[in-house]
Every structure is written in structure tokens, then in C-alpha cells.
């Protein structure tokens, strides 16, 4: 079993700061935003690896990454939004 590092250091560049700011617009902390981004990229990598296994080692040239499962459950809508 691989030991999970407690802390990861990332060099802050102007582009990284801009990207991080975009992810934090929803109210995420910087740590949550980095974890979220890593999860999305890892999900894409896993899907590409699975497709490669199923197609004789050929990775997809273009693919979509379903992200619905990455977000927490949404609060229920009120009657007005449901047109009740």
C-alpha cells in the first residue's frame, strides 16, 4: 500500500492562480479546489485507460468526462420552481 502524503506543495504561477480563482468562485477553499480538479483529471484518465483496455490499447482522441457525481447533492427545490 502506498503512503499518502499529508501535504503536497505546488508552485504558484499566474496561470495556476487564475485557474484556482475560477474554481473557488463556488465557495470552495483552495485545498478543496485542488482536490476537485485532481478528481476530474483522474476520472478522465481512468476512463481513457478503460477505453484503451477495451479497444486493444488505443486511447480515445476525444472524450467527455461526466462530472455530475463529483458534486454534492443539490438541495431540493421549492414548490415554485417545481411548478407545484
N, CA, C and O atoms as a printed pandas DataFrame, in Angstrom:
     atom_number atom_name residue_name chain_id  residue_number  x_coord  y_coord  z_coord
0              1         N          UNK        A               1    0.839   -1.181    0.000
1              2        CA          UNK        A               1    0.000    0.000    0.000
2              3         C          UNK        A               1    0.884    1.243    0.000
3              4         O          UNK        A               1    1.868    1.304    0.737
4              5         N          UNK        A               2    0.541    2.229   -0.818
5              6        CA          UNK        A               2    1.311    3.453   -0.934
6              7         C          UNK        A               2    0.928    4.417    0.181
7              8         O          UNK        A               2   -0.249    4.571    0.509
8              9         N          UNK        A               3    1.921    5.055    0.751
9             10        CA          UNK        A               3    1.671    6.048    1.801
10            11         C          UNK        A               3    1.185    7.337    1.155
11            12         O          UNK        A               3    1.833    7.854    0.245
12            13         N          UNK        A               4    0.074    7.853    1.606
13            14        CA          UNK        A               4   -0.476    9.096    1.082
14            15         C          UNK        A               4    0.218   10.276    1.757
15            16         O          UNK        A               4    0.267   10.339    2.985
16            17         N          UNK        A               5    0.760   11.221    0.964
17            18        CA          UNK        A               5    1.410   12.373    1.579
18            19         C          UNK        A               5    0.392   13.255    2.301
19            20         O          UNK        A               5   -0.737   13.417    1.838
20            21         N          UNK        A               6    0.795   13.815    3.423
21            22        CA          UNK        A               6   -0.099   14.679    4.195
22            23         C          UNK        A               6   -0.211   16.062    3.556
23            24         O          UNK        A               6   -1.248   16.719    3.652
24            25         N          UNK        A               7    0.863   16.493    2.908
25            26        CA          UNK        A               7    0.901   17.822    2.303
26            27         C          UNK        A               7    1.534   17.717    0.926
27            28         O          UNK        A               7    2.519   17.003    0.740
28            29         N          UNK        A               8    0.962   18.432   -0.039
29            30        CA          UNK        A               8    1.526   18.499   -1.381
30            31         C          UNK        A               8    1.831   19.961   -1.659
31            32         O          UNK        A               8    1.003   20.836   -1.405
32            33         N          UNK        A               9    3.003   20.219   -2.174
33            34        CA          UNK        A               9    3.400   21.584   -2.492
34            35         C          UNK        A               9    3.295   21.808   -3.993
35            36         O          UNK        A               9    3.764   20.984   -4.779
36            37         N          UNK        A              10    2.688   22.909   -4.394
37            38        CA          UNK        A              10    2.528   23.242   -5.804
38            39         C          UNK        A              10    3.028   24.667   -6.016
39            40         O          UNK        A              10    2.668   25.581   -5.275
40            41         N          UNK        A              11    3.865   24.842   -7.041
41            42        CA          UNK        A              11    4.375   26.179   -7.342
42            43         C          UNK        A              11    3.226   27.038   -7.854
43            44         O          UNK        A              11    2.498   26.631   -8.760
44            45         N          UNK        A              12    3.063   28.217   -7.280
45            46        CA          UNK        A              12    2.005   29.135   -7.664
46            47         C          UNK        A              12    2.491   29.980   -8.837
47            48         O          UNK        A              12    3.413   30.785   -8.701
48            49         N          UNK        A              13    1.861   29.783   -9.982
49            50        CA          UNK        A              13    2.147   30.608  -11.154
50            51         C          UNK        A              13    0.947   31.511  -11.382
51            52         O          UNK        A              13   -0.098   31.338  -10.756
52            53         N          UNK        A              14    1.099   32.457  -12.264
53            54        CA          UNK        A              14   -0.020   33.352  -12.558
54            55         C          UNK        A              14   -1.198   32.564  -13.136
55            56         O          UNK        A              14   -2.345   32.789  -12.748
56            57         N          UNK        A              15   -0.920   31.642  -14.061
57            58        CA          UNK        A              15   -1.984   30.850  -14.672
58            59         C          UNK        A              15   -2.667   29.951  -13.645
59            60         O          UNK        A              15   -3.891   29.826  -13.641
60            61         N          UNK        A              16   -1.869   29.320  -12.769
61            62        CA          UNK        A              16   -2.454   28.462  -11.735
62            63         C          UNK        A              16   -3.331   29.284  -10.798
63            64         O          UNK        A              16   -4.410   28.835  -10.409
64            65         N          UNK        A              17   -2.883   30.477  -10.433
65            66        CA          UNK        A              17   -3.670   31.346   -9.556
66            67         C          UNK        A              17   -5.001   31.721  -10.213
67            68         O          UNK        A              17   -6.036   31.762   -9.549
68            69         N          UNK        A              18   -4.967   31.993  -11.517
69            70        CA          UNK        A              18   -6.201   32.324  -12.240
70            71         C          UNK        A              18   -7.143   31.124  -12.283
71            72         O          UNK        A              18   -8.346   31.268  -12.064
72            73         N          UNK        A              19   -6.600   29.946  -12.563
73            74        CA          UNK        A              19   -7.425   28.735  -12.602
74            75         C          UNK        A              19   -8.017   28.430  -11.232
75            76         O          UNK        A              19   -9.190   28.073  -11.124
76            77         N          UNK        A              20   -7.215   28.570  -10.200
77            78        CA          UNK        A              20   -7.673   28.315   -8.836
78            79         C          UNK        A              20   -8.786   29.280   -8.459
79            80         O          UNK        A              20   -9.757   28.894   -7.808
80            81         N          UNK        A              21   -8.646   30.523   -8.865
81            82        CA          UNK        A              21   -9.666   31.525   -8.563
82            83         C          UNK        A              21  -11.000   31.163   -9.214
83            84         O          UNK        A              21  -12.059   31.364   -8.618
84            85         N          UNK        A              22  -10.948   30.634  -10.428
85            86        CA          UNK        A              22  -12.177   30.205  -11.108
86            87         C          UNK        A              22  -12.861   29.099  -10.313
87            88         O          UNK        A              22  -14.073   29.140  -10.100
88            89         N          UNK        A              23  -12.085   28.115   -9.875
89            90        CA          UNK        A              23  -12.663   27.008   -9.107
90            91         C          UNK        A              23  -13.202   27.464   -7.760
91            92         O          UNK        A              23  -14.155   26.876   -7.249
92            93         N          UNK        A              24  -12.619   28.487   -7.183
93            94        CA          UNK        A              24  -13.047   28.951   -5.861
94            95         C          UNK        A              24  -14.274   29.850   -5.916
95            96         O          UNK        A              24  -14.796   30.223   -4.866
96            97         N          UNK        A              25  -14.744   30.206   -7.087
97            98        CA          UNK        A              25  -15.931   31.064   -7.197
98            99         C          UNK        A              25  -17.159   30.428   -6.574
99           100         O          UNK        A              25  -18.080   31.130   -6.156
100          101         N          UNK        A              26  -17.178   29.104   -6.509
101          102        CA          UNK        A              26  -18.336   28.420   -5.930
102          103         C          UNK        A              26  -18.262   28.356   -4.410
103          104         O          UNK        A              26  -19.158   27.805   -3.770
104          105         N          UNK        A              27  -17.197   28.917   -3.822
105          106        CA          UNK        A              27  -17.073   28.919   -2.371
106          107         C          UNK        A              27  -16.131   27.869   -1.827
107          108         O          UNK        A              27  -16.003   27.728   -0.611
108          109         N          UNK        A              28  -15.467   27.129   -2.699
109          110        CA          UNK        A              28  -14.509   26.111   -2.253
110          111         C          UNK        A              28  -13.260   26.766   -1.687
111          112         O          UNK        A              28  -12.872   27.860   -2.098
112          113         N          UNK        A              29  -12.642   26.080   -0.742
113          114        CA          UNK        A              29  -11.330   26.513   -0.274
114          115         C          UNK        A              29  -10.311   26.144   -1.345
115          116         O          UNK        A              29  -10.628   25.384   -2.259
116          117         N          UNK        A              30   -9.099   26.669   -1.245
117          118        CA          UNK        A              30   -8.049   26.337   -2.207
118          119         C          UNK        A              30   -7.769   24.833   -2.184
119          120         O          UNK        A              30   -7.609   24.221   -3.239
120          121         N          UNK        A              31   -7.709   24.237   -0.999
121          122        CA          UNK        A              31   -7.458   22.799   -0.895
122          123         C          UNK        A              31   -8.568   21.992   -1.556
123          124         O          UNK        A              31   -8.298   21.035   -2.282
124          125         N          UNK        A              32   -9.813   22.376   -1.306
125          126        CA          UNK        A              32  -10.938   21.673   -1.922
126          127         C          UNK        A              32  -10.906   21.811   -3.438
127          128         O          UNK        A              32  -11.200   20.854   -4.155
128          129         N          UNK        A              33  -10.553   22.993   -3.931
129          130        CA          UNK        A              33  -10.500   23.227   -5.373
130          131         C          UNK        A              33   -9.421   22.368   -6.029
131          132         O          UNK        A              33   -9.642   21.823   -7.111
132          133         N          UNK        A              34   -8.264   22.241   -5.394
133          134        CA          UNK        A              34   -7.186   21.415   -5.947
134          135         C          UNK        A              34   -7.602   19.951   -5.947
135          136         O          UNK        A              34   -7.359   19.242   -6.923
136          137         N          UNK        A              35   -8.224   19.491   -4.870
137          138        CA          UNK        A              35   -8.702   18.103   -4.825
138          139         C          UNK        A              35   -9.759   17.856   -5.893
139          140         O          UNK        A              35   -9.762   16.809   -6.541
140          141         N          UNK        A              36  -10.649   18.812   -6.073
141          142        CA          UNK        A              36  -11.712   18.710   -7.068
142          143         C          UNK        A              36  -11.110   18.594   -8.477
143          144         O          UNK        A              36  -11.521   17.743   -9.265
144          145         N          UNK        A              37  -10.145   19.448   -8.779
145          146        CA          UNK        A              37   -9.503   19.420  -10.095
146          147         C          UNK        A              37   -8.777   18.097  -10.316
147          148         O          UNK        A              37   -8.852   17.520  -11.401
148          149         N          UNK        A              38   -8.078   17.617   -9.298
149          150        CA          UNK        A              38   -7.367   16.340   -9.424
150          151         C          UNK        A              38   -8.356   15.202   -9.654
151          152         O          UNK        A              38   -8.070   14.285  -10.425
152          153         N          UNK        A              39   -9.504   15.246   -9.004
153          154        CA          UNK        A              39  -10.513   14.204   -9.172
154          155         C          UNK        A              39  -11.046   14.185  -10.607
155          156         O          UNK        A              39  -11.221   13.113  -11.186
156          157         N          UNK        A              40  -11.302   15.354  -11.178
157          158        CA          UNK        A              40  -11.814   15.422  -12.541
158          159         C          UNK        A              40  -10.787   14.865  -13.526
159          160         O          UNK        A              40  -11.131   14.075  -14.405
160          161         N          UNK        A              41   -9.529   15.276  -13.377
161          162        CA          UNK        A              41   -8.487   14.792  -14.286
162          163         C          UNK        A              41   -8.290   13.287  -14.111
163          164         O          UNK        A              41   -8.149   12.568  -15.100
164          165         N          UNK        A              42   -8.277   12.802  -12.872
165          166        CA          UNK        A              42   -8.105   11.368  -12.622
166          167         C          UNK        A              42   -9.268   10.574  -13.199
167          168         O          UNK        A              42   -9.064    9.480  -13.726
168          169         N          UNK        A              43  -10.481   11.104  -13.107
169          170        CA          UNK        A              43  -11.640   10.423  -13.674
170          171         C          UNK        A              43  -11.473   10.298  -15.186
171          172         O          UNK        A              43  -11.789    9.254  -15.756
172          173         N          UNK        A              44  -10.984   11.339  -15.836
173          174        CA          UNK        A              44  -10.732   11.283  -17.273
174          175         C          UNK        A              44   -9.651   10.277  -17.616
175          176         O          UNK        A              44   -9.771    9.540  -18.594
176          177         N          UNK        A              45   -8.595   10.244  -16.817
177          178        CA          UNK        A              45   -7.512    9.286  -17.038
178          179         C          UNK        A              45   -8.013    7.850  -16.888
179          180         O          UNK        A              45   -7.693    6.990  -17.709
180          181         N          UNK        A              46   -8.796    7.592  -15.843
181          182        CA          UNK        A              46   -9.347    6.250  -15.642
182          183         C          UNK        A              46  -10.217    5.822  -16.815
183          184         O          UNK        A              46  -10.130    4.690  -17.291
184          185         N          UNK        A              47  -11.063    6.749  -17.276
185          186        CA          UNK        A              47  -11.942    6.436  -18.401
186          187         C          UNK        A              47  -11.128    6.154  -19.657
187          188         O          UNK        A              47  -11.460    5.236  -20.407
188          189         N          UNK        A              48  -10.071    6.921  -19.904
189          190        CA          UNK        A              48   -9.214    6.700  -21.073
190          191         C          UNK        A              48   -8.504    5.354  -20.974
191          192         O          UNK        A              48   -8.393    4.637  -21.968
192          193         N          UNK        A              49   -8.026    5.011  -19.788
193          194        CA          UNK        A              49   -7.368    3.716  -19.597
194          195         C          UNK        A              49   -8.342    2.560  -19.827
195          196         O          UNK        A              49   -7.983    1.556  -20.442
196          197         N          UNK        A              50   -9.555    2.700  -19.341
197          198        CA          UNK        A              50  -10.562    1.655  -19.531
198          199         C          UNK        A              50  -10.897    1.496  -21.013
199          200         O          UNK        A              50  -10.998    0.377  -21.515
200          201         N          UNK        A              51  -11.067    2.608  -21.704
201          202        CA          UNK        A              51  -11.358    2.536  -23.139
202          203         C          UNK        A              51  -10.194    1.916  -23.894
203          204         O          UNK        A              51  -10.404    1.166  -24.848
204          205         N          UNK        A              52   -8.960    2.222  -23.476
205          206        CA          UNK        A              52   -7.784    1.644  -24.128
206          207         C          UNK        A              52   -7.750    0.133  -23.919
207          208         O          UNK        A              52   -7.414   -0.611  -24.841
208          209         N          UNK        A              53   -8.092   -0.325  -22.726
209          210        CA          UNK        A              53   -8.127   -1.764  -22.454
210          211         C          UNK        A              53   -9.155   -2.454  -23.332
211          212         O          UNK        A              53   -8.934   -3.569  -23.805
212          213         N          UNK        A              54  -10.271   -1.791  -23.544
213          214        CA          UNK        A              54  -11.368   -2.380  -24.310
214          215         C          UNK        A              54  -11.139   -2.306  -25.821
215          216         O          UNK        A              54  -11.803   -3.008  -26.583
216          217         N          UNK        A              55  -10.200   -1.459  -26.257
217          218        CA          UNK        A              55  -10.003   -1.288  -27.707
218          219         C          UNK        A              55   -8.578   -1.623  -28.130
219          220         O          UNK        A              55   -8.042   -1.009  -29.052
220          221         N          UNK        A              56   -7.971   -2.582  -27.469
221          222        CA          UNK        A              56   -6.651   -3.047  -27.871
222          223         C          UNK        A              56   -5.522   -2.067  -27.634
223          224         O          UNK        A              56   -4.538   -2.071  -28.374
224          225         N          UNK        A              57   -5.642   -1.224  -26.617
225          226        CA          UNK        A              57   -4.562   -0.301  -26.270
226          227         C          UNK        A              57   -4.679    1.077  -26.893
227          228         O          UNK        A              57   -3.847    1.946  -26.631
228          229         N          UNK        A              58   -5.698    1.291  -27.712
229          230        CA          UNK        A              58   -5.862    2.590  -28.367
230          231         C          UNK        A              58   -6.663    3.534  -27.468
231          232         O          UNK        A              58   -7.822    3.270  -27.146
232          233         N          UNK        A              59   -6.030    4.630  -27.071
233          234        CA          UNK        A              59   -6.711    5.618  -26.231
234          235         C          UNK        A              59   -7.615    6.506  -27.085
235          236         O          UNK        A              59   -7.333    6.723  -28.263
236          237         N          UNK        A              60   -8.695    7.018  -26.503
237          238        CA          UNK        A              60   -9.588    7.884  -27.274
238          239         C          UNK        A              60   -8.907    9.204  -27.624
239          240         O          UNK        A              60   -8.130    9.740  -26.834
240          241         N          UNK        A              61   -9.203    9.721  -28.810
241          242        CA          UNK        A              61   -8.676   11.016  -29.216
242          243         C          UNK        A              61   -9.444   12.152  -28.563
243          244         O          UNK        A              61   -8.872   13.182  -28.204
244          245         N          UNK        A              62  -10.735   11.953  -28.415
245          246        CA          UNK        A              62  -11.612   12.955  -27.802
246          247         C          UNK        A              62  -12.578   12.201  -26.901
247          248         O          UNK        A              62  -13.072   11.134  -27.265
248          249         N          UNK        A              63  -12.846   12.754  -25.734
249          250        CA          UNK        A              63  -13.815   12.127  -24.837
250          251         C          UNK        A              63  -14.430   13.180  -23.933
251          252         O          UNK        A              63  -13.861   14.254  -23.735
252          253         N          UNK        A              64  -15.578   12.870  -23.395
253          254        CA          UNK        A              64  -16.203   13.750  -22.415
254          255         C          UNK        A              64  -16.031   13.110  -21.044
255          256         O          UNK        A              64  -15.932   11.890  -20.918
256          257         N          UNK        A              65  -15.997   13.948  -20.034
257          258        CA          UNK        A              65  -15.827   13.465  -18.666
258          259         C          UNK        A              65  -17.103   13.793  -17.897
259          260         O          UNK        A              65  -17.387   14.967  -17.661
260          261         N          UNK        A              66  -17.887   12.772  -17.495
261          262        CA          UNK        A              66  -19.088   13.046  -16.716
262          263         C          UNK        A              66  -18.694   13.554  -15.329
263          264         O          UNK        A              66  -17.940   12.898  -14.609
264          265         N          UNK        A              67  -19.200   14.701  -14.971
265          266        CA          UNK        A              67  -18.795   15.303  -13.696
266          267         C          UNK        A              67  -19.916   15.380  -12.670
267          268         O          UNK        A              67  -19.684   15.831  -11.548
268          269         N          UNK        A              68  -21.117   14.956  -13.019
269          270        CA          UNK        A              68  -22.247   15.070  -12.088
270          271         C          UNK        A              68  -21.941   14.430  -10.732
271          272         O          UNK        A              68  -22.300   14.980   -9.691
272          273         N          UNK        A              69  -21.282   13.273  -10.745
273          274        CA          UNK        A              69  -21.003   12.560   -9.495
274          275         C          UNK        A              69  -19.954   13.269   -8.637
275          276         O          UNK        A              69  -19.778   12.928   -7.467
276          277         N          UNK        A              70  -19.266   14.243   -9.204
277          278        CA          UNK        A              70  -18.225   14.946   -8.446
278          279         C          UNK        A              70  -18.800   16.021   -7.526
279          280         O          UNK        A              70  -18.125   16.483   -6.605
280          281         N          UNK        A              71  -20.023   16.409   -7.773
281          282        CA          UNK        A              71  -20.620   17.484   -6.990
282          283         C          UNK        A              71  -21.545   16.895   -5.934
283          284         O          UNK        A              71  -22.130   15.829   -6.126
284          285         N          UNK        A              72  -21.666   17.592   -4.835
285          286        CA          UNK        A              72  -22.527   17.131   -3.752
286          287         C          UNK        A              72  -23.986   17.187   -4.153
287          288         O          UNK        A              72  -24.331   17.800   -5.163
288          289         N          UNK        A              73  -24.846   16.553   -3.372
289          290        CA          UNK        A              73  -26.275   16.573   -3.684
290          291         C          UNK        A              73  -26.811   18.001   -3.628
291          292         O          UNK        A              73  -26.403   18.806   -2.791
292          293         N          UNK        A              74  -27.725   18.290   -4.530
293          294        CA          UNK        A              74  -28.332   19.615   -4.582
294          295         C          UNK        A              74  -29.500   19.677   -3.613
295          296         O          UNK        A              74  -30.203   18.685   -3.424
296          297         N          UNK        A              75  -29.715   20.840   -2.993
297          298        CA          UNK        A              75  -30.868   20.958   -2.095
298          299         C          UNK        A              75  -32.158   20.832   -2.902
299          300         O          UNK        A              75  -32.192   21.196   -4.077
300          301         N          UNK        A              76  -33.220   20.320   -2.278
301          302        CA          UNK        A              76  -34.488   20.181   -3.004
302          303         C          UNK        A              76  -35.032   21.556   -3.378
303          304         O          UNK        A              76  -34.866   22.532   -2.646
304          305         N          UNK        A              77  -35.683   21.607   -4.529
305          306        CA          UNK        A              77  -36.278   22.867   -4.968
306          307         C          UNK        A              77  -37.597   23.092   -4.258
307          308         O          UNK        A              77  -38.262   22.140   -3.850
308          309         N          UNK        A              78  -37.972   24.339   -4.111
309          310        CA          UNK        A              78  -39.258   24.683   -3.520
310          311         C          UNK        A              78  -40.379   24.478   -4.526
311          312         O          UNK        A              78  -40.128   24.223   -5.703
312          313         N          UNK        A              79  -41.599   24.589   -4.065
313          314        CA          UNK        A              79  -42.761   24.368   -4.918
314          315         C          UNK        A              79  -42.820   25.291   -6.115
315          316         O          UNK        A              79  -43.270   24.878   -7.184
316          317         N          UNK        A              80  -42.375   26.538   -5.968
317          318        CA          UNK        A              80  -42.459   27.496   -7.059
318          319         C          UNK        A              80  -41.616   27.025   -8.240
319          320         O          UNK        A              80  -42.070   27.077   -9.383
320          321         N          UNK        A              81  -40.391   26.565   -7.977
321          322        CA          UNK        A              81  -39.529   26.093   -9.047
322          323         C          UNK        A              81  -40.058   24.798   -9.682
323          324         O          UNK        A              81  -39.828   24.539  -10.863
324          325         N          UNK        A              82  -40.758   24.003   -8.896
325          326        CA          UNK        A              82  -41.287   22.733   -9.422
326          327         C          UNK        A              82  -42.646   22.925  -10.073
327          328         O          UNK        A              82  -43.229   21.970  -10.587
328          329         N          UNK        A              83  -43.151   24.140  -10.054
329          330        CA          UNK        A              83  -44.466   24.458  -10.623
330          331         C          UNK        A              83  -45.572   23.631   -9.987
331          332         O          UNK        A              83  -46.472   23.123  -10.657
332          333         N          UNK        A              84  -45.467   23.513   -8.650
333          334        CA          UNK        A              84  -46.464   22.749   -7.911
334          335         C          UNK        A              84  -47.600   23.672   -7.523
335          336         O          UNK        A              84  -48.560   23.236   -6.888
